[in-house]
Amino acid sequence: MADLQHDLHTTPEVGEPADPFPPFADVPDAAVAPLSDPDADPLDRAHTLLAAHPVVDGHNALPRALRRLPFYDLQLGESGVGTDLPRLREGHVGALFWSLHPPAGLPSGTAVAATLEQVDLVRSVISAHPEGLRPAHGVGQVIDARNCGRVAVVLGPAPATALDDSLGILRVLHSLGLRVLTLAGTTWASEAGLTRFGEEVVREMNRIGVLADLSGASDATIARTLTLSRTPVLCTRSAARALRPHPDNLSDELLAALGTAGGLCMVPLAADQTGPTLRDVADHLDHVREIAGPGCVGLSGTHDSGAAHPQDLTDAAGYPHLIAELLRRGWPETDITQLTWGNTQRVLRTAEFAAQTAQQRREQSTATITELDRS
């Protein structure tokens, strides 16, 4: 508690810089030989690039979709969903963040049980498909899975309601593999921003290595978390509000702040957020890259989430077509390899390093919402 009280009195205010992040990984300069033949067809070039630098998909809701199916076989292909192993291979997907968000309309107080049931389902799905899927609790395991020809599965994002206002439950979920938590939909992460307990949740997430997902969070929560967090944050399904005024999309001001903080905006393949065509998605990627920087943009399929998808991006196999469009627009190969693989690896690695340091300096928090918000 002494450490908790110390942190509570030294929290930086909005606008003050947080601890500096490690620099982005060095990017080869223009003199380095291209990774693909510049004269080849853009789609062929896209396949070549993705074979070496596959896609990390920041938000896939397959676990929830599988609950509706009496039987499924992801190894041979499953027409009832938009994600299966043949299409993941065709789309060159190397890692998936599997969303644990439950369907809307669940009774109050059931979020913890619903989240644990989805964790159990994910474990069963991976166990049933060992030749295609592998669980990953850190960046090293993500890389190992890729080197073994498997798709790495990272647990998260999960809803903040899954904590039931308990830091102990946060740590238990982390021990089960959770690596991303969405900061929205609770009294401590609301339209008004983070409460004192919400800030303590962020500190404990930093300490154990759980990334904050700010998609769907209020602008006040996003701004405060960017200031407070000692690790980069994710927006696992956010595009550019300047191009499409969806509530989950980010303003240019927030995109710039995200870039300054070394965070990652993962642009969704969701028609309501980006528009109905592949070119619309590419427009959002162009905009986020321009405002936040090439080191802060990623991809989020949002497949099997119930969202309508742009043409040619309706399932996990569509990524090469999107990369081909970016090549036609003149994206450097180094920016594309950051988009698909490198940026997410940087964020995961930075969170792990920061957690190792934090655990040497700070004991686990025993704070409660009653102590901090209701006293």
N, C-alpha and C positions, 0 to 999 in steps of 0.2 A: 504493500500500500504506500510505502514511502516513495517508491519509484513512481507510482501512479500520481501521487500528489505533486511530485516534482514536475512530471510531464504536464499536468493540468495547469501549472503556473507558468510554464515556458512555451506553451503552444504558440506557433507563429500566427499572426493575424493575416487576413486576406490581403494579398499584395506583397507580403514579405516572402523572400525566397526560402524554400525548404532546402534541406541538405542537397548538395549537388549529386547528380547521377553520374555513373561511369560514362565516359564518352561513347558515342555510337561506334560500332565496329568500323574499321577502316574500309573504304570502298575503293576498289581498283580504279586507277585513272584511265583516261581515254586511250592511253597507249597500249593497254593490255589487249591481247587478241580477243576478238568477240567469241562468245560462247556458242553461237550458231552462225550459219552462213547468212550474211546480210542480203545475199541475192536470192535466197530461197523463198518459197511461198511462206507468207506470215503464219499460216496454220502449222506448217511443217516446223518452222522456227519455234513456235509456241510449244510443240511437243518436245523438241530438243531441250529447250530451257527447263520445262517442267520435269523432265526426266531426271535432271540434275538438282533442281530446286523446286520440289513439289509444293503443293498448296497446303497451308495450315488453315483449316476452316474454323472460324471463330465461334460459330453458333449453329449446331445441328441438333434437331429435336427428335431424332430417331427413337430413343427409348420410349418417349411418350406415345409415338405413333405405333410402336410394336405392341403396346398393350391392347390395341383394338383388334389385333390379328390372332385368330385361333392357332395358326401355324405359320412359320416363316422360315426361309432358308436364304440367308444373306450370301452364302458362298456361291450358289448357283444363280442367284438373282431373285428379286422379290418385286413383283409388279404392284403390290399394294402400298409401297412406299417409294420415296424418291432417292433413297440411299441404300445401296447394297455393294458388295465387294466388286463385282464386274464394273459398275459405274464409277466407283471410287478409283479403280485402276485406270479406267479410260480417262477420267478427269485428272489423273496424277495427284490425287489427294494423299498427302503423307501423314497428316495428323488431323484429328477432329476434336473440338471442344464439344462434349456432349452435354447439352442443356438439361438441367434437372428441374426446370420450372414446371410445376404441375398445371393441368388444364384449369382454365378459369371456372369460377363458380363452386369451388370446393368449400365445404362448411368451415367456419372459423375455427382455428385451433388444430387443424389437421395438416398443416404444412410440414411439420417435422416428420410425421409418419409417411406422408406422400413422398417426401424427398428420400427418406431411407428406403422406401419400397423401390424407388427408381434406381438408387445405388445398387440394390440387390439385383434388379433386372439387368443393369449394365454388366455386372459381374457375370451373370448367367449368359448373356449374349456373347461376351468376349470368350468365356470358357467354351461355348459351343462352336466358336469359329477361330480356333487357335492358329490356323494357317493364314488368316487374313488380318486379325486384330490383336493388339497387344496393349495392356494398360500401361500408362505412363504417369508417374508421379513427379517427374522433373525433366529438365531439358536433356540430361544425359540419357534417360530412358526413351525420350522422343527420338533422339538421334539413333540409339541402338535399334529401335523398332524399324526405322527407315532403312538402316543398313541390313536388316534381316528381311527386308521385303514385306514388312507388316505395316498396317496403318496404326499409328499411335492414337490411343484414346485418352484424352485428358478430361477429368470430371469437372464440370462446371460450364457455364454459370449456374449457381443455385440461387433461389430467391432469398432475400434477407429475412423473410418471415420464417424460413427454416431454422433460424437460430432460436426462435421463441424467446428473444431478448436475453440470451444466455451465452456468455463467452465460453463456458464449458462445452456447450453444444458445438460452437465454432471449432474448438480444438478436436472434438470427437470426429466431426465431419472431415476435418483436415487429415486426421489419422486414417480415415477411410478412402482418402484420395482426392478430396475436394481441393481445387486450386483456384477457383474463381467464384466470387460472390457478388450478386447484383445489389447495389445500395439504393433501394427504392421500395416503397410500399409499406413502410413501418413508421411508427411515431418518432423514431430517432433518425430517420433519413426520409424527410418529407419535403413538401414545397418550401418550407421555411429553412431547409438545410439540415445540417447535422446538429443534434443536441450534444451535450457533454458525453452522454453514453455512446452516441454515434461516433464521436471522435475517438473514444476508447476502443470501439470495435475496429476502427481503421488502424489504430496503433497495434492492436493484437494481431490483426491480419498481416501487417508488416512484419511482426515478430516471428510469425510461424510460416510465412510464405504463401498467403492466400491473396490473389490479386483482386483489386476492386474493379467491378464492371459498372460503368456509369450510364449505360444505355437505359433510357427510361427514367433516369433520375432527374430531379429538378435542377435548374440552372444554379440555384444556390448550393445544392448538395455537390454538384460537379465542381464549382469554384472552390468550395471549402476543402473538398477532398484533394484537389490538385495542389492546394497550398500545404495541406497537412501530411499527405502520404510521402514516405521516404522511398517508396518504390514506384515505378511507372504504373499507370492505371490503363485499363482497357475500356473501350466502348465497343462491345462485341456485336452490335447491330445498329450502327448510326451512320447516316450519310450527311450530306450538306444541306442545311436548312435554307441557305441562300438559293438553292436550286429547286427545293421542294419542301414546303413548310409542314413537315410531319413532326409531331411532338417529340419523337425519339431522335430526330436529326439535330445536328449541332450548328450553332451560329458560327460565323467566321471568328468572332471574338473567342469563343470557347475552343474552336479548332486551333487557333494560334496559341492559346494557353496550353492546350494539350501537347502541341509540338514543342513548346518551350520546356515543358515538364518531361519530355521524353516518352509520353504515352503513346497509345496506339488506337487509331480509329479504324475499325473493321467494317468496311462498307458492305451492307447486306444486299443479297440478290432478291429483293422484295419489291414488287411493283409499286406498292403504295408508298414506299419510302424513296425510291429512285426513279420510277417511271416504268412504262411497259416494254421497253426495248433494251437490247444489249448496249446500244449506243448511249442510252440514258445512264446506265450503270457506269460506263466509261467516262461520261461527263462528270459524274460525282467523284470518281477516282482522280480525274484530272484536277478537280477543284480542291479536294482534300490534300492532294500532293502539293499543290501550289501554296495553300495556306499553312498547313501543318508541317510540310516538308516530306521528302521521299522516305525518311526514316520512321515515319509515324502513320503509315497507311497500310491496311491489311484487308483481308477478304472474309466474308461471312455468308455462307450459303443460305442460312435460315431454312434449309430443306426440312420437310416433314413437320414444320411448325404450324401449318395451316395457312401460311401466307401464299398469296398468288405471286408467281415468279415471272420475270421478264422473258420474252421470247428467246429461245435458244439457251436459256439458263434454268430450265425447269427441273433439272436433277443434277446430281453430283458429277455427271460426265461433261458438263458444259464449260468447265474452266478453260480449256485450250482455245475455245472461240473468243472468250473475253480477252485472253492474253494476246491473241492474234490481232484483235482490234487495237489494243494498246501499242503493239509494235507498229501498226499502220499509222498511229498518231505520233510516232517518233519517240516513244519512251525508251530511254537507254536500257540496255540489258541489265545493268547493275541495279537500276531502280526496280525492275520487274522481279529480280531475284530477292530483293529486300521485301517487296510487296508479298510475294508468295510464301517465303520461308524465313528469310533473315531477320525481319523486324520482330516477329513473334519469338524467335529464339533469343534475341537480345532481351526482350522484356522478361521472359521466363528466367533467363540466366541472371539478370540483375536482381530479380525478386529473391532468388535463392541466395545470392551473395549477401544481399541486405539482411535476410533473415538470419543467416549465420552470424553476422555482426551483431544484430539486435539481441539475439539470444545470449550473447556474452555480456551484454550491458543491462539487460532488463529481465526481471522475473516475469512469469506469466501473471496476467492480471486477474485479480479476484473481484474486480468491481462489479456492481450490479446496477441495473437501471433504477432501482429504488434509491440507491445511494446518490447517484449522479443527477437524475432527472426529476425525482419525486420527493426529494428531501426538503 
